[in-house]
């Protein structure tokens, strides 16, 4: 929706918010002004050495994140021509086993996975053959799996959301992996386990039993046009919700008063009411708490969540957030129709592709949602590998494939081809050349210790749809600030009723 310039003239005179530069204590003089990329990579590798040494990620503020300006579009490193499957002592019964592997990846990631599966089929000495199937997206994958479960035609291997694999384990559908992992010859050693970020490694455990292993980390962050922000007078990314509002409004005012009438009503943040975005903003204001045991009840109608919804209502009604006709934000971002948009790691390569098409040479970075007292908010969704219960030889063969997918060579290939975050930190030194070529990508892996996994509750899909509806409601122009407590109270009522009925 596009709006006329008069509102911004009124806003310019009446709005009491001042546009001010961000001050983020990140050692700006030392880090942002680094001109030698090798030094930056060295600093990042030191950070990862610290992360591997820690048994649990601590609280890290945005101020402590090493920053580096990104470079314009560069082509992805191609997959190696051959990645041979390592020979391991596997029972002869696995010879010639054909397994079904379902996953939700699409586009370039799906192509990369298909190429890797073909390489495994070609080179593994056990004669195991994997038939892979890309199932559109996570929701469709879960629906397909449930249909297959009813028809007793389950795939052997799944790459699925961790919470979904947990539900399948609770139903006795997927296998406990502890014995396979503990195998001294074909498992994952204690030293290797420590290279998985603790926050993700612990996610696939229920009551002390491991039912899956990490396959992908997808961080939910903000894409931020640093070049344009600096032209608007902002040297640093926003470190608070107020600074976020100021920068978004400055971009909106610029587009309202420039010579291009096509971009009127654009320029700030592309309004996004996706569930993880709503949860991130609630957490940015100190709310968004979802208990592990939903039977105890859930409460969204809190002062913190009210503040978050009032913020979203305000930024939208000031025209500093807007909605477009296109279903994706990439072209808008490349054309300076948006200073920010909410996205995830999965959007990285798509944005690069649109930048190339649009001829965009702006430098952009990814940033966390600005929380209270400068605390960054980064939510994450994990896909995990799980094995469905069947005959022992099929389960063992499935583990051979999963173990190969977690090998260093395969993880390096996936990261270089798709810009995905590696599931183990051990290979980070091997990605130094990639980080040298794509400095903006560094921030993705730097945010790993900050990430918060999405709630591991079986009713998350229900809560997600309700949160999305709340995000839509607060963006309506007939909704007043006084309506927000009622909206959240209704959310609590419906959520608790539906959860209780399920």
SVG drawing of the C-alpha trace seen along z (x, -y; Angstrom):
<svg xmlns="http://www.w3.org/2000/svg" viewBox="-11 -21 56 81">
<polyline fill="none" stroke="black" stroke-width="0.4" points="0.0,0.0 1.3,-3.4 0.6,-6.7 0.9,-10.4 3.6,-12.8 1.4,-14.9 1.7,-12.5 5.4,-12.8 5.2,-16.6 2.9,-16.4 5.1,-13.8 8.3,-15.9 6.8,-18.8 5.0,-16.9 7.0,-13.8 9.1,-14.1 11.4,-11.2 14.8,-12.5 16.9,-10.8 20.2,-10.0 23.2,-7.9 23.5,-4.5 26.2,-4.0 27.1,-0.3 30.1,0.6 31.7,3.1 35.1,1.7 34.0,-0.1 37.4,-1.7 39.1,1.6 36.6,3.8 34.4,1.9 37.4,0.1 39.4,3.3 40.7,3.1 42.5,6.4 40.2,9.4 42.7,11.9 42.8,10.2 39.0,10.3 39.0,14.0 41.6,14.6 39.4,12.8 36.5,15.0 38.4,18.2 39.5,17.1 35.8,16.6 35.1,20.1 37.9,21.6 36.2,20.1 32.8,21.4 34.1,25.0 35.7,24.8 32.5,23.7 30.1,26.5 27.2,24.1 26.8,20.8 26.5,17.9 24.7,14.6 26.4,12.4 25.3,8.9 25.3,7.4 28.1,5.2 30.4,8.2 29.8,9.4 32.8,9.0 31.5,6.9 32.7,6.5 31.2,4.8 30.0,7.2 31.0,7.1 28.7,7.0 27.5,10.2 30.0,12.9 29.4,16.3 29.1,19.4 32.0,21.9 31.0,25.0 30.6,28.4 33.7,30.6 33.5,33.1 33.9,36.1 33.4,36.6 34.0,40.2 32.0,42.0 34.5,43.1 34.7,46.9 33.6,48.0 33.1,51.5 29.4,52.1 27.5,55.4 27.3,57.1 23.5,57.0 23.5,53.4 24.8,54.3 22.4,53.2 19.9,51.6 17.7,49.0 16.5,46.2 14.0,43.4 15.2,39.9 12.7,37.1 13.7,33.4 12.0,30.0 14.9,28.2 14.1,26.5 16.0,24.5 19.8,24.4 19.9,26.3 17.8,29.1 20.1,29.3 23.2,29.5 21.6,32.2 20.7,34.2 24.3,34.0 25.6,35.2 23.2,38.1 24.3,39.1 27.9,39.0 27.1,41.1 25.3,43.6 28.3,43.7 31.0,44.0 29.9,45.8 31.4,49.3 28.4,50.9 26.3,50.6 23.7,48.5 21.4,46.6 19.5,43.5 16.4,42.3 16.0,38.6 12.7,36.6 12.4,32.9 8.9,32.2 8.4,28.5 8.6,27.0 8.5,28.0 4.8,27.9 4.1,29.9 6.8,32.4 5.2,32.9 1.8,33.4 3.3,35.9 5.0,37.8 1.8,38.1 0.0,39.4 2.8,41.9 2.5,42.9 -1.2,43.7 -0.4,45.7 2.5,47.5 4.8,46.3 7.3,44.2 10.6,43.0 13.8,44.4 15.5,41.1 14.0,37.7 15.4,34.2 12.6,32.5 11.9,29.8 13.3,31.0 10.0,30.6 8.3,32.8 11.0,35.5 10.4,35.3 6.7,35.9 7.5,38.9 9.8,40.3 7.1,40.0 4.9,42.0 7.5,44.7 8.1,43.9 11.7,42.8 14.7,44.6 16.8,43.7 20.3,43.0 22.3,43.3 23.7,46.7 24.6,45.7 26.3,42.6 28.3,44.4 29.7,47.0 33.5,46.5 33.9,47.3 30.9,45.8 29.5,43.3 30.3,39.8 33.1,39.5 32.8,37.3 35.4,34.9 33.3,34.6 30.1,34.1 31.7,31.1 32.0,29.4 28.2,29.1 26.9,25.9 25.5,27.0 22.2,25.1 21.4,27.2 23.0,30.5 20.8,30.6 17.6,29.8 17.2,33.4 17.2,35.0 14.1,36.0 14.4,37.4 18.0,38.3 17.4,40.1 18.7,38.8 16.2,39.2 17.9,37.1 21.0,35.2 21.3,31.6 21.0,31.2 20.6,27.4 20.5,24.3 18.3,21.5 18.7,18.3 15.9,15.7 17.4,12.2 17.0,8.8 18.5,7.9 19.9,4.3 21.1,2.0 24.2,0.5 25.1,-1.7 21.7,-3.4 21.6,-3.8 25.0,-5.5 23.8,-7.9 20.8,-8.7 23.2,-9.6 23.3,-6.3 26.8,-4.9 25.7,-1.8 22.8,0.6 20.0,0.0 20.7,1.3 17.2,0.6 13.6,0.6 13.6,-3.2 16.7,-3.4 15.0,-0.8 11.9,-3.1 14.1,-6.2 16.0,-4.6 12.9,-3.0 11.1,-6.4 14.1,-8.2 14.1,-5.8 10.4,-6.2 10.6,-10.0 13.5,-9.9 11.4,-7.9 8.4,-10.1 10.2,-13.3 12.6,-12.1 12.0,-12.6 10.6,-9.1 6.9,-8.9 6.9,-5.1 8.5,-4.5 6.1,-6.7 4.9,-4.8 8.0,-2.6 11.5,-2.7 11.3,-1.5 10.7,2.1 8.6,4.5 5.9,5.4 6.1,9.0 3.6,10.9 5.2,14.3 5.1,16.2 8.8,16.1 8.9,12.4 6.1,11.8 7.9,13.9 11.2,12.1 9.6,8.6 7.9,9.9 11.3,11.1 12.9,7.8 10.6,6.2 11.3,8.8 8.2,11.0 7.4,13.9 7.7,16.5 6.3,19.9 6.4,22.6 7.8,26.0 4.6,27.6 1.7,25.9 -0.7,27.8 0.2,25.3 -1.3,22.6 0.1,19.9 -0.1,16.1 0.6,13.6 -1.3,10.8 1.6,9.3 2.9,5.7 6.0,6.7 4.0,8.2 1.6,5.3 4.6,3.0 5.8,5.1 2.4,5.0 2.1,1.2 5.5,0.8 4.4,2.8 1.1,0.8 3.1,-2.5 5.7,-1.7 2.9,-0.6 0.6,-3.6 3.5,-6.0 4.1,-4.5 7.6,-3.5 6.6,0.1 4.7,1.1 3.4,4.1 4.0,4.7 2.3,6.5 5.2,8.9 5.3,12.0 9.1,11.8 11.2,8.9 14.3,9.4 13.6,7.0 12.2,4.3 15.4,4.5 17.6,4.4 15.8,1.2 15.9,-0.6 12.2,-0.2 13.2,1.2 15.9,0.5 15.1,3.6 13.3,6.9 12.8,9.9 14.4,13.0 16.5,16.1 19.7,17.8 17.5,19.4 17.1,15.9 20.8,15.2 21.4,16.7 18.1,15.5 19.0,11.9 22.3,12.2 20.6,13.4 18.1,10.5 20.9,8.0 22.7,9.3 19.5,9.0 18.7,5.5 22.4,4.3 22.4,3.5 25.9,2.8 24.8,1.6 26.5,3.2 24.1,5.0 24.5,7.0 22.3,9.2 21.6,8.0 19.6,9.4 16.3,7.9 17.3,5.1 16.4,6.2 16.3,4.4 19.6,3.0 21.3,3.9 20.6,7.6 20.3,9.1 17.4,11.5 18.1,14.3 15.6,17.1 16.6,20.3 14.8,23.2 16.6,26.5 16.2,29.3 17.4,32.7 18.1,36.1 16.0,38.9 15.8,42.6 12.4,44.4 12.1,47.7 12.4,50.7 14.8,53.7 18.2,53.4 20.1,53.5 18.0,50.6 18.5,48.6 22.3,49.2 22.4,48.3 20.5,45.1 23.0,44.2 25.9,44.7 24.3,42.1 23.6,39.6 27.1,40.0 28.5,39.3 26.3,36.2 27.8,34.9 31.4,35.5 33.7,32.5 34.0,32.6 30.2,32.8 29.6,29.9 32.2,27.8 30.6,28.5 27.1,27.6 28.3,24.3 30.3,23.2 27.5,24.0 24.4,22.7 25.8,20.3 24.3,22.6 25.8,22.5 27.9,25.6 26.4,27.9 29.8,28.5 32.3,25.8 35.3,27.9 35.2,27.0 35.1,23.3 38.9,22.9 38.4,24.7 35.9,21.9 38.4,19.1 38.7,18.5 34.9,18.3 34.7,15.8 37.4,13.8 35.3,13.6 32.0,13.1 32.7,11.1 28.9,10.5 28.4,14.2 30.6,14.2 27.8,12.6 25.6,15.6 28.0,17.9 28.9,15.3 25.3,15.2 25.2,19.0 25.9,18.5 23.1,16.0 20.4,18.1 17.3,19.3 15.7,22.4 12.0,22.1 9.8,23.6 10.0,27.4 6.3,27.8 4.0,30.0 1.4,27.2 3.8,24.7 2.0,24.8 -1.2,23.8 0.5,21.0 2.2,19.9 -1.0,19.4 -2.5,17.5 0.6,15.2 0.4,14.5 -3.3,13.5 -2.4,11.1 0.3,9.5 -2.3,8.9 -4.8,7.4 -2.3,4.8 -1.6,3.6 -5.2,2.6 -5.8,-1.1 -9.0,-0.8 -7.1,0.8 -6.3,-1.5 -3.6,-1.1 -6.4,-0.4 -7.5,2.6 -4.1,4.4 -4.8,6.0 -8.1,7.4 -6.4,8.8 -3.8,10.5 -6.4,11.7 -8.3,13.3 -5.1,14.9 -4.6,16.4 -8.2,17.7 -8.1,19.4 -4.6,20.7 -5.3,22.4 -8.6,23.8 -7.1,25.3 -4.1,26.7 -6.4,28.2 -8.6,29.9 -5.5,31.3"/>
</svg>
